[in-house]
């Protein structure tokens, strides 16, 4: 009789081990599927970041071009206005525009490195 009881306990123990093994195997497969989904999401997000950085660079180049054109325009106005009019109000207007131009240049001079990596 003792052998039958020991054998029954051994069978139960082996069944529990097999159940645990199968459960762990299923959990592993689920985790691998989740890992793959996360890796796919990371790849998609990296592509999105690259696209946004490209868009940002294009916008930066366009804004820089506009600022350069404004600077050239202001210089041509200053050259045309030099000697024609010595009205203090006119020169004050040019000083303000030069100040605002320097603000644009300061903004354009900021790093174009991406904030996210």
Secondary structure, 3 states (H helix, E strand, C coil): CHHHHHHHHHHHHHHHHHHHHHHHHHHHHHHHHHHHHHHHHHHHHHHHHHHHHHHHHHHHHHHHHHHHHHHHHHHHHHHHHCCCCCCHHHHHHHHHHHHHHHHHHHHHCCCCCCCCC
